[in-house]
Structures are given as structure tokens and as C-alpha cells.
Amino acid sequence: MLRFMSVSVRKLCVNRNAEVPPTLTVVGLARAGMSLAWLGLLASVLAVGTAGADVYKYRDAQGVVHLTNVPQQSADEPYALWRKNEATKPKGWQDGYRAMPRLVHDRYAAPVNRFAGLYGVDPTLIRAVIHAESAFRADAVSPKGAGGLMQLMPATAARFEVVDRFNPEDNIAGGVAYLALLLQMFRGDRELAVAAYNAGEGAVKRYGGIPPYKETRTYVKRVMQLQAAYAGAG
């Protein structure tokens, strides 16, 4: 027998200066006997009601299941990611260092240094991103459709007026411009800027830090490792 207790929807307070649109929280409460089908239905309602959101879940001491798209993490309410929405997934990163496990100093040095100077971005960070994103392959394409040296999604390329994502100079120009914007947006915090490069600035703002996506967290570590290696190599 289904023992469904309640479903509530509440508006959250929104920072008027934030670029993230207002969201809704749907909290589904059910006894332990509630079927997965009904939980799935609640999750679907939550995702639709928030224009594509990740769904988090935790079960309290009374066996009540709580679902929300904006978890307020605490010791008493340890929410964990339960269902990931396609709209919030990162861009399908494939670790370039695995394809090329050595530092590369000579490829595309001229455009990297030129756009580094133009936008005020550390060239070792640019080189680390290129290495992690594409292993210096100008024709690389991710499963999600990101393309070129710095793996620009079509929308990002259009945003920075990149005509040809597979032209090395065009791609580097757009990628470095995006990195510069992210570094400015996150006040020089390289880890947050790199996380936003992978998952989008909206995700970083929404979570108030590096999003809890395995791909993004691994990506940030890889880029930081590579930058340290390039900087140390001089």
C-alpha cells in the first residue's frame, strides 16, 4: 500500500545580481514503502518544474525520502546526487593527458603566447587546458560535440565569434577569451574558472563552488596538475 505523505513546492530567495534564474524546490516525502516508480515520478516533476535540474535525495531517520534540486547540505540532511539531468551534464570531456602523457612545449606556441598577452591569461594555464581538452589535436571532437584544441561547444564558439572551431588560431582565440572572462567572473580563482570552463559558469554559481560532477572534479585536478607541470618546466 502506498503511503504518500506530502509534496511541497516553495520558491527560493534569489540574488538579484546572479545570472542563474530563480528555481523551485520540490520536496517529496514518502515512507520507506514508497515505490521507485513514484519516486521517479516526483523526480520528473521536479526536473520539469525547474527547467532541467539535477535531483538530490536523502532518507531521514524516520524513513522519509526527501527530493530537491537545491540541496542545503548539513550533517542532519546529507543530500546525495540521485538523478542527473542531461541539461546540466558537462561537455563530455576525454582526458587529453591519457592520450599524450608528456608535456608539449612547442605546438601552437605562437598563438598561445599571443592570446595570453592579449587577454592577460597565464600561458601555462592555456597550455594545460589545451593538453587536458584535446591532447593538442586540432580536429578533436568530444561525445557532446565540443570541438578543436580548446574543445569549444558550438554555443561558446558563437558567443566569442569563433568562425571555425577547427582552425587552431580561431579556437585558441575563443578559448582564451572565455578563460579570461571566467577568471574575471570568479575573481582570479583558477579552480573555479577551470570548473566553469568544463561545466559552465551557471553550474559553478549554482553550487557556490566546483560542481559535484565527477567529470568536472577530475578535470579541475588534471588541469591544475598540468599547469603546475608546465610552470615548473619553465
C-alpha positions as CSV (number, residue, x, y, z in Angstrom):
1,M,0.0,0.0,0.0
2,L,1.3,3.4,-1.0
3,R,1.8,5.7,2.0
4,F,2.5,9.1,0.4
5,M,2.8,11.9,2.9
6,S,3.2,15.2,1.1
7,V,4.7,17.1,-1.7
8,S,5.6,20.8,-1.3
9,V,6.8,23.4,-3.7
10,R,8.4,26.6,-2.5
11,K,10.2,29.5,-4.1
12,L,13.8,30.2,-3.1
13,C,15.2,33.6,-2.3
14,V,17.2,34.7,-5.4
15,N,20.2,37.1,-5.5
16,R,19.0,39.7,-8.0
17,N,22.6,40.2,-9.2
18,A,23.0,36.5,-10.0
19,E,22.8,35.2,-13.6
20,V,21.2,32.0,-12.5
21,P,17.4,32.2,-12.9
22,P,15.0,31.6,-10.0
23,T,14.5,28.0,-9.2
24,L,11.8,25.9,-7.4
25,T,12.4,23.2,-4.9
26,V,10.1,20.2,-4.8
27,V,10.4,18.0,-1.7
28,G,8.8,14.6,-2.0
29,L,8.1,12.9,1.3
30,A,7.4,9.2,1.4
31,R,7.6,6.3,3.7
32,A,10.2,3.6,3.0
33,G,7.5,1.5,1.3
34,M,7.0,4.0,-1.5
35,S,7.7,2.5,-4.9
36,L,10.7,3.6,-7.0
37,A,8.1,4.4,-9.8
38,W,6.5,7.0,-7.6
39,L,9.9,8.4,-6.6
40,G,10.7,8.6,-10.3
41,L,7.5,10.5,-11.0
42,L,8.4,13.0,-8.3
43,A,11.9,13.4,-9.8
44,S,10.4,14.0,-13.2
45,V,8.0,16.7,-11.8
46,L,11.0,18.3,-10.1
47,A,13.1,18.3,-13.2
48,V,10.3,19.7,-15.4
49,G,9.4,22.3,-12.9
50,T,12.9,23.7,-12.8
51,A,13.7,23.7,-16.5
52,G,16.2,20.9,-16.3
53,A,17.8,20.3,-12.9
54,D,19.8,17.7,-11.0
55,V,17.8,15.8,-8.4
56,Y,19.2,15.1,-4.9
57,K,17.8,12.7,-2.3
58,Y,18.2,11.7,1.3
59,R,16.3,9.4,3.6
60,D,15.8,10.7,7.2
61,A,15.8,8.7,10.4
62,Q,12.0,8.1,10.1
63,G,12.5,6.5,6.6
64,V,11.1,9.6,4.8
65,V,12.6,10.3,1.4
66,H,13.3,13.9,0.5
67,L,13.9,15.1,-3.1
68,T,15.2,18.5,-4.1
69,N,17.1,20.3,-6.8
70,V,18.8,22.7,-4.4
71,P,20.2,20.6,-1.5
72,Q,21.1,22.5,1.7
73,Q,23.9,20.3,2.8
74,S,24.2,19.7,6.6
75,A,25.0,16.9,8.9
76,D,21.3,16.4,9.5
77,E,20.3,16.4,5.8
78,P,23.1,14.7,3.9
79,Y,21.7,15.0,0.4
80,A,23.4,13.0,-2.4
81,L,23.0,13.3,-6.2
82,W,20.3,10.9,-7.3
83,R,19.4,11.8,-10.9
84,K,21.4,13.9,-13.2
85,N,19.6,16.0,-15.9
86,E,21.1,15.9,-19.4
87,A,21.0,19.7,-19.5
88,T,23.4,20.0,-16.6
89,K,25.9,17.4,-17.6
90,P,29.4,18.6,-18.5
91,K,30.6,18.6,-22.2
92,G,31.8,15.1,-22.3
93,W,35.5,15.6,-21.5
94,Q,38.0,13.0,-22.5
95,D,41.3,13.2,-20.7
96,G,43.9,14.5,-23.1
97,Y,46.8,13.6,-20.8
98,R,45.9,9.9,-21.2
99,A,46.3,10.3,-24.9
100,M,49.5,12.2,-24.6
101,P,51.2,11.6,-21.2
102,R,54.1,14.1,-21.7
103,L,54.4,17.8,-21.7
104,V,54.2,19.6,-25.1
105,H,56.0,23.0,-25.3
106,D,56.4,23.7,-28.9
107,R,53.0,23.1,-30.5
108,Y,51.0,26.3,-31.1
109,A,53.4,28.3,-29.0
110,A,52.9,31.5,-31.1
111,P,49.1,31.8,-30.9
112,V,49.1,30.6,-27.2
113,N,51.6,33.3,-26.2
114,R,49.9,36.0,-28.4
115,F,46.4,35.5,-27.0
116,A,47.8,35.0,-23.5
117,G,49.3,38.5,-23.7
118,L,46.2,39.9,-25.4
119,Y,43.8,38.7,-22.7
120,G,46.1,38.6,-19.7
121,V,45.9,34.8,-19.1
122,D,48.9,32.8,-18.0
123,P,50.2,30.8,-21.0
124,T,50.8,27.8,-18.8
125,L,47.1,27.7,-17.9
126,I,46.2,27.9,-21.6
127,R,48.6,25.1,-22.5
128,A,47.3,23.0,-19.6
129,V,43.7,23.4,-20.8
130,I,44.6,22.5,-24.4
131,H,46.5,19.5,-23.2
132,A,43.7,18.3,-21.0
133,E,41.0,19.1,-23.6
134,S,42.4,17.7,-26.8
135,A,46.0,16.5,-26.4
136,F,46.9,19.3,-28.9
137,R,44.7,17.8,-31.6
138,A,43.0,20.5,-33.6
139,D,40.5,18.0,-35.0
140,A,39.4,16.6,-31.7
141,V,35.6,16.2,-31.0
142,S,34.0,15.2,-27.7
143,P,31.0,13.0,-27.4
144,K,28.9,16.1,-26.6
145,G,30.1,18.0,-29.7
146,A,32.8,20.2,-28.3
147,G,35.5,20.7,-30.9
148,G,39.0,21.8,-31.6
149,L,42.1,22.4,-29.5
150,M,40.2,24.0,-26.6
151,Q,37.1,22.0,-27.1
152,L,34.6,24.8,-27.7
153,M,30.9,23.9,-27.8
154,P,29.1,25.5,-30.8
155,A,27.3,28.0,-28.5
156,T,30.6,29.0,-26.9
157,A,32.2,29.5,-30.3
158,A,29.3,31.7,-31.4
159,R,29.5,33.6,-28.1
160,F,33.1,34.6,-28.8
161,E,32.7,35.0,-32.6
162,V,34.8,31.9,-33.5
163,V,34.1,31.2,-37.2
164,D,35.9,27.9,-37.4
165,R,36.4,25.9,-34.2
166,F,38.8,23.6,-36.0
167,N,41.1,26.4,-37.1
168,P,43.8,26.4,-34.3
169,E,44.2,30.2,-34.1
170,D,40.4,30.8,-34.1
171,N,39.9,28.1,-31.5
172,I,42.6,29.4,-29.2
173,A,41.4,32.9,-29.5
174,G,37.9,31.9,-28.4
175,G,39.1,29.6,-25.7
176,V,41.4,32.1,-24.1
177,A,38.8,34.8,-24.3
178,Y,36.4,32.5,-22.4
179,L,39.1,31.7,-19.8
180,A,39.7,35.4,-19.3
181,L,36.0,36.1,-18.8
182,L,35.8,33.2,-16.3
183,L,38.9,34.3,-14.4
184,Q,37.4,37.8,-14.1
185,M,34.0,36.4,-13.1
186,F,35.5,34.2,-10.3
187,R,37.9,36.9,-9.2
188,G,41.1,35.1,-10.3
189,D,40.2,31.8,-8.8
190,R,41.7,29.4,-11.3
191,E,40.0,26.3,-10.0
192,L,36.6,27.8,-10.2
193,A,37.3,29.3,-13.7
194,V,38.5,25.9,-14.9
195,A,35.5,24.2,-13.4
196,A,33.3,26.7,-15.2
197,Y,35.1,26.0,-18.5
198,N,34.1,22.4,-18.2
199,A,30.6,22.6,-16.6
200,G,29.5,26.2,-17.4
201,E,29.6,29.3,-15.2
202,G,26.0,28.7,-14.2
203,A,26.8,25.4,-12.6
204,V,29.6,26.9,-10.6
205,K,27.4,29.8,-9.4
206,R,24.5,27.4,-8.6
207,Y,26.7,25.2,-6.4
208,G,28.8,28.1,-4.9
209,G,32.0,26.2,-6.0
210,I,33.1,23.3,-8.0
211,P,30.0,21.3,-9.0
212,P,29.7,17.8,-7.6
213,Y,30.2,16.2,-11.1
214,K,32.8,13.5,-11.2
215,E,33.9,14.7,-14.7
216,T,34.3,18.3,-13.6
217,R,36.2,17.5,-10.4
218,T,38.6,15.2,-12.2
219,Y,39.0,17.8,-14.9
220,V,39.9,20.5,-12.5
221,K,42.6,18.3,-10.8
222,R,44.0,17.4,-14.2
223,V,44.3,21.0,-15.5
224,M,45.8,22.2,-12.2
225,Q,48.4,19.3,-12.3
226,L,49.3,20.1,-15.9
227,Q,49.6,23.8,-15.3
228,A,51.9,23.2,-12.3
229,A,54.0,20.9,-14.5
230,Y,54.2,23.4,-17.4
231,A,55.0,26.3,-15.0
232,G,57.7,24.2,-13.3
233,A,59.3,23.2,-16.6
234,G,59.8,26.8,-17.5
